[in-house]
Amino acid sequence: MARSEAQKKADKKYHDKTYKTFSVNLRKDEYEAFNQLLANAGQSKSGFIRASVSYAVENEEFCQYLKSLSKDPPVKE
């Protein structure tokens, strides 16, 4: 059964109220390496980001690690 316009509108309203979207700029080689990592892990980009955010939020040790990083960490070449 097709979704009604009212249901589509309600879905959009819920999505806009509930979610935030952001983007990340990666160099092509970083993007390809990231995609390979995800493929090897059988993970989606969204799933990886959500899992990473949950891990970071729940682990103070990881937060301390992030604080210790320089603003622009050296790029592995």
C-alpha positions in Angstrom: 0.0 0.0 0.0 1.3 3.4 -0.9 2.0 5.9 1.8 -0.4 8.8 1.9 0.8 12.4 1.7 -0.2 13.0 5.3 1.9 10.0 6.4 4.9 11.3 4.4 4.5 14.7 6.0 4.3 13.2 9.5 7.4 11.1 8.8 9.3 14.2 7.7 8.2 16.2 10.7 9.3 13.3 13.0 12.7 13.0 11.2 13.3 16.7 11.3 12.5 16.8 15.0 14.5 13.7 15.9 17.6 13.6 13.7 20.5 15.8 12.8 22.7 15.3 9.7 26.3 16.1 9.3 28.9 15.5 6.6 32.6 14.8 6.7 35.2 15.8 4.1 37.8 13.0 3.6 40.6 12.8 1.1 39.9 10.2 -1.5 42.5 7.8 -0.1 41.0 8.1 3.4 37.5 7.6 2.0 38.6 4.4 0.1 40.3 3.1 3.2 37.3 3.8 5.3 35.0 2.1 2.8 37.3 -1.0 2.8 37.3 -1.1 6.6 33.5 -1.0 6.6 33.3 -3.7 3.9 35.6 -6.0 5.8 33.6 -5.4 9.0 30.2 -5.9 7.2 29.2 -2.5 8.5 27.4 0.5 7.1 28.7 4.1 7.4 25.7 5.0 9.6 26.1 1.9 11.8 29.8 2.6 12.2 29.2 6.3 13.1 26.4 5.4 15.6 28.5 2.7 17.2 31.5 5.0 17.4 29.4 7.8 19.0 27.9 5.4 21.5 31.4 4.1 22.4 32.8 7.6 22.8 30.0 8.8 24.9 30.1 5.8 27.2 33.9 5.7 27.7 35.6 8.5 29.6 39.0 7.0 28.7 38.3 7.5 25.1 37.2 11.1 25.7 40.6 11.7 27.5 42.3 10.3 24.5 40.5 12.7 22.2 41.5 15.6 24.4 45.1 14.6 24.1 45.1 14.7 20.3 46.3 17.8 18.5 43.8 19.8 16.6 45.0 18.4 13.2 46.6 15.0 13.8 49.4 14.0 11.4 48.1 12.3 8.3 49.3 8.7 7.7 50.9 8.6 4.2 
